[in-house]
């Protein structure tokens, strides 16, 4: 028990100093940051416990409200000290939140990317299933669209029949996405958006989703390994993870930053940081060390003259990856959701497809 509100405030200040030290270690890439913070927390609690034992027995007891408040403060310290969200990235995208659905604007390349990324997701999932649900081929599949932005990928997946949850830490992005889906009553039922980071939904969504898509996202996160760990936690065993991103090569720097941002201007200047680009080999290593098996890696190429994307053998610039989370013995594959829906609804259901 802590000896009153003054001790609780002092504890909070002490934790703040510990957290700041841990953050400095983390910024230097030292894994000792987390251990330092936790060790400091235990030491601080033991120190206060020792001091309180020396206090007079006349010290008034701590109220339940004070205890709960102090515990909430510590919980917030733990939750906010580890996040894959980069505040600098959020500021960049905040300025463009109202432009997501301008097909000729800053996000034109993402609009045209749907021509290859949506079929890639759809066909991969259908090839893993023994049944096809005509009209709504992804009916019964629960998809999490991480970093959904204005809903550019969530909507076509919803039109294929999937139940889509789109999350994005920017509230303005979610407002744009919500407003756009409201124009289609079918999508309004199939898609739900939430202003949240991936870490914030882990506890409530453990092993909830059959599929996770993170398209043009991982090159913007602050902690890629934590991001992948969280993906694993909310994905069902044998669930699929789809990622599209940019390779870390000299060519990707020249074309993805110098040409795309500074010369042609097909994406806003400052959108990307080459240091955050990740190679397929590094991404595969991180995925496999967190319980995934990489199944497919395809190179992607954008033609700025035609404004179109195509597949190519080389992954030296952009690439798409499909990985499957390892499954527990005796559990059915989430892709069987397609088969289950087919058996429950044997007749084809009419619906729009892309």
C-alpha positions in Angstrom: 0.0 0.0 0.0 1.3 3.5 -0.8 1.2 6.1 1.9 -1.2 8.7 0.5 -1.5 10.7 -2.7 1.9 12.4 -2.2 3.7 9.1 -2.4 1.7 8.2 -5.5 2.7 11.4 -7.2 6.3 10.9 -6.3 6.1 7.4 -7.6 4.7 8.7 -10.9 7.6 11.2 -11.2 10.1 8.5 -10.5 8.6 6.2 -13.1 8.7 9.1 -15.5 12.5 9.4 -15.0 12.9 5.7 -15.4 10.8 5.7 -18.6 12.9 8.6 -20.0 16.1 6.7 -19.4 14.6 3.6 -21.0 13.5 5.6 -24.0 17.0 6.9 -24.5 18.4 3.3 -24.4 15.7 2.2 -26.9 16.5 5.0 -29.3 20.1 3.7 -29.3 18.8 0.2 -30.3 19.6 -1.3 -26.9 17.3 -4.1 -25.7 18.3 -3.3 -22.2 15.7 -0.4 -22.2 12.8 -2.6 -21.3 14.8 -4.5 -18.6 16.0 -1.1 -17.1 12.5 0.2 -16.9 11.1 -2.9 -15.3 14.0 -3.2 -12.8 13.6 0.5 -11.9 9.9 -0.1 -11.3 10.5 -2.9 -8.9 13.2 -0.9 -7.1 11.0 2.1 -6.8 8.1 0.0 -5.4 10.4 -1.7 -2.9 11.9 1.6 -1.8 8.4 3.1 -1.1 7.3 -0.1 0.6 10.4 0.2 3.0 9.7 3.9 3.7 6.1 3.3 4.4 7.0 0.5 7.0 8.9 3.2 8.9 5.9 5.5 9.0 3.7 5.9 12.0 0.7 3.6 12.3 -1.4 6.8 12.4 -0.8 7.4 8.7 -4.3 7.4 7.1 -5.0 4.4 4.8 -4.9 4.9 1.0 -8.3 5.0 -0.6 -9.3 2.5 -3.3 -9.6 5.4 -5.8 -6.0 6.4 -5.2 -4.8 2.9 -5.7 -6.7 2.5 -9.0 -5.5 5.9 -10.2 -1.9 4.9 -9.5 -2.3 1.5 -11.2 -3.9 3.2 -14.2 -0.9 5.6 -14.5 1.5 2.7 -14.5 -0.6 0.8 -17.1 -0.5 3.8 -19.3 3.3 4.1 -18.9 3.7 0.5 -19.9 1.4 0.7 -22.9 2.7 4.0 -24.3 6.4 3.2 -23.8 6.1 0.5 -26.5 4.3 1.4 -29.7 4.9 0.8 -33.4 3.2 4.1 -34.3 5.6 6.9 -35.4 4.4 10.3 -34.4 6.4 12.0 -37.2 4.7 9.7 -39.8 1.3 10.6 -38.3 2.0 14.3 -38.8 2.8 13.8 -42.5 -0.4 11.8 -43.2 -2.5 14.2 -41.2 -2.1 16.8 -43.9 -3.5 14.5 -46.6 -6.4 12.9 -44.7 -9.0 14.6 -46.9 -7.4 13.5 -50.1 -7.6 9.7 -49.9 -10.4 9.3 -52.5 -8.9 11.7 -55.1 -7.9 9.2 -57.8 -5.8 11.8 -59.6 -4.2 13.2 -56.4 -1.4 12.2 -54.0 -2.8 8.7 -53.5 -3.3 7.9 -57.2 -0.6 5.2 -57.1 -2.4 3.4 -54.2 -5.7 3.5 -56.1 -4.1 1.8 -59.1 -2.3 -0.7 -56.9 -5.7 -2.2 -56.1 -5.6 -3.7 -59.6 -3.0 -6.2 -58.5 -3.0 -6.3 -54.7 -6.8 -7.1 -54.4 -6.6 -10.1 -56.9 -3.4 -11.2 -55.1 -5.2 -11.4 -51.8 -8.4 -12.9 -53.2 -6.8 -15.6 -55.4 -4.3 -16.6 -52.7 -7.1 -17.1 -50.2 -9.3 -19.0 -52.7 -6.4 -21.3 -53.6 -6.1 -22.2 -50.0 -9.8 -23.2 -49.8 -11.5 -26.1 -51.4 -14.7 -24.2 -52.2 -15.6 -21.0 -54.1 -18.5 -18.8 -53.0 -19.7 -17.2 -56.3 -20.6 -13.6 -56.0 -19.0 -13.1 -52.6 -15.8 -15.2 -52.8 -14.5 -14.0 -49.4 -17.8 -14.3 -47.6 -17.2 -15.4 -44.0 -13.6 -14.3 -43.9 -12.6 -11.8 -41.1 -10.0 -9.3 -42.4 -8.0 -6.7 -40.4 -6.7 -3.9 -42.6 -3.9 -2.3 -40.5 -3.1 1.3 -41.4 -6.3 1.4 -43.5 -6.1 5.2 -44.2 -9.2 6.3 -46.0 -10.3 2.7 -46.8 -8.8 2.3 -50.3 -8.2 -1.4 -49.7 -10.9 -2.1 -47.1 -13.7 -1.3 -49.6 -12.8 -3.7 -52.4 -12.2 -6.5 -49.9 -15.6 -5.7 -48.4 -17.2 -5.9 -51.9 -15.7 -9.4 -52.2 -17.9 -10.4 -49.2 -15.3 -10.2 -46.4 -16.0 -8.8 -43.0 -13.4 -6.0 -42.7 -12.1 -4.1 -39.7 -10.0 -1.2 -40.7 -7.8 0.5 -38.1 -5.7 3.7 -38.3 -4.2 5.8 -35.6 -5.3 9.0 -37.3 -8.9 10.0 -36.5 -9.2 12.1 -39.6 -8.4 9.1 -41.8 -11.1 7.1 -40.1 -13.6 9.9 -40.5 -12.8 10.0 -44.3 -13.1 6.2 -44.5 -16.4 6.2 -42.6 -17.9 8.9 -44.7 -17.0 7.2 -48.0 -18.3 3.7 -47.0 -21.6 5.3 -46.0 -22.4 5.9 -49.6 -22.8 2.1 -50.1 -25.3 0.4 -47.8 -23.6 -3.0 -48.4 -20.2 -1.8 -47.4 -21.6 0.1 -44.4 -22.6 -3.3 -43.0 -19.5 -5.2 -43.9 -16.8 -2.7 -42.9 -16.1 -1.1 -39.5 -13.4 1.4 -38.9 -11.7 2.3 -35.7 -9.2 4.9 -34.8 -6.6 2.8 -33.1 -3.0 1.4 -33.3 -2.4 -2.3 -33.7 -1.1 -2.5 -30.1 -4.3 -1.0 -28.7 -6.5 -3.8 -30.1 -4.4 -6.8 -29.2 -5.9 -7.5 -25.8 -9.5 -7.5 -27.1 -8.8 -9.2 -30.4 -6.6 -12.1 -29.6 -6.6 -14.6 -32.4 -9.7 -13.0 -33.9 -8.9 -12.5 -37.6 -8.5 -14.9 -40.5 -6.5 -12.5 -42.5 -4.4 -9.3 -41.9 -3.4 -6.9 -44.6 -0.7 -4.3 -44.1 -0.3 -2.7 -47.5 2.3 0.1 -47.7 2.5 0.3 -43.9 5.6 -1.5 -42.5 7.9 1.2 -44.0 6.2 3.7 -41.8 6.2 1.9 -38.4 8.5 2.8 -35.5 9.1 -0.8 -34.4 8.7 -3.4 -37.1 9.4 -6.5 -34.9 6.7 -5.3 -32.4 4.3 -4.7 -35.2 4.8 -8.3 -36.5 4.4 -9.7 -32.9 1.1 -7.9 -32.6 0.0 -9.2 -36.0 0.7 -12.7 -34.8 -1.3 -12.2 -31.6 -4.5 -11.0 -33.3 -4.3 -13.5 -36.2 -5.8 -17.0 -35.9 -3.6 -20.0 -36.2 -2.9 -20.7 -39.9 -4.2 -17.3 -40.7 -2.7 -15.3 -43.6 -0.7 -12.1 -43.4 -0.3 -10.0 -46.6 2.3 -7.2 -46.8 3.3 -4.9 -49.6 6.2 -2.6 -49.1 9.5 -1.2 -50.5 12.8 -2.9 -50.6 15.9 -1.3 -49.1 18.2 -0.9 -52.2 20.0 1.8 -54.0 17.4 1.5 -56.8 14.5 1.9 -54.4 16.1 5.1 -53.1 16.6 6.5 -56.6 13.1 5.6 -57.9 11.0 5.6 -54.7 12.3 8.8 -53.2 14.4 10.9 -55.7 12.2 10.3 -58.7 8.8 9.6 -57.2 8.9 12.4 -54.6 11.4 15.0 -55.9 11.2 14.7 -59.7 7.8 13.4 -60.8 6.0 14.2 -57.6 3.6 11.1 -57.7 3.8 11.0 -53.9 4.3 14.0 -51.6 7.9 14.8 -50.8 9.0 13.4 -47.4 6.5 10.5 -47.5 9.2 7.9 -47.3 12.5 7.5 -45.3 14.9 5.1 -46.9 16.2 4.0 -43.5 12.8 2.5 -42.8 12.7 0.4 -46.0 13.0 -3.3 -45.3 14.4 -6.0 -47.6 12.4 -9.2 -48.3 15.2 -11.2 -46.5 14.9 -9.1 -43.3 11.2 -9.2 -43.3 11.1 -12.9 -43.9 13.6 -13.4 -41.0 11.4 -11.3 -38.7 8.3 -13.2 -39.7 9.8 -16.6 -39.3 11.2 -15.7 -35.9 7.6 -14.8 -34.8 5.9 -18.0 -35.9 5.1 -17.3 -39.6 6.0 -19.2 -42.7 6.6 -17.1 -45.8 4.8 -18.6 -48.8 5.1 -16.1 -51.6 7.3 -13.1 -52.5 6.5 -11.2 -55.7 8.2 -8.2 -57.2 6.0 -5.2 -58.1 6.7 -2.4 -60.6 4.9 1.0 -61.0 4.8 2.7 -64.4 4.3 6.4 -63.8 3.5 7.0 -67.5 0.6 4.7 -67.6 -0.2 5.0 -63.9 -0.4 1.2 -63.5 1.2 -1.6 -61.5 2.5 -4.9 -62.7 4.1 -8.0 -61.3 7.8 -8.7 -62.0 10.4 -11.2 -61.0 12.8 -8.7 -59.3 12.0 -7.5 -55.8 14.6 -4.7 -56.0 11.9 -1.9 -55.7 8.5 -2.9 -54.4 7.3 -6.3 -53.4 4.3 -8.2 -52.0 4.6 -11.0 -49.4 2.2 -13.7 -48.1 2.9 -15.4 -44.9 1.0 -17.9 -42.8 0.9 -18.2 -39.1 1.8 -21.6 -37.7 -1.3 -23.5 -36.5 -2.0 -25.4 -33.3 -2.6 -29.1 -33.7 -6.2 -30.0 -33.9 -7.4 -26.5 -35.0 -8.9 -25.9 -38.3 -7.5 -23.4 -40.8 -9.2 -20.0 -40.8 -9.4 -20.4 -44.6 -11.9 -23.1 -43.9 -14.3 -20.2 -43.2 -14.8 -20.1 -46.9 -15.8 -23.8 -46.9 -18.0 -23.4 -43.9 -19.9 -20.5 -45.5 -20.3 -22.5 -48.6 -21.8 -25.4 -46.7 -24.1 -23.1 -44.7 -25.3 -21.3 -47.9 -25.1 -23.7 -50.8 -26.7 -21.3 -53.3 -24.7 -18.5 -54.8 -25.3 -15.1 -53.3 -25.5 -12.1 -55.6 -23.0 -9.3 -54.9 -20.5 -6.9 -56.4 -16.9 -8.0 -57.1 -13.9 -6.1 -58.3 
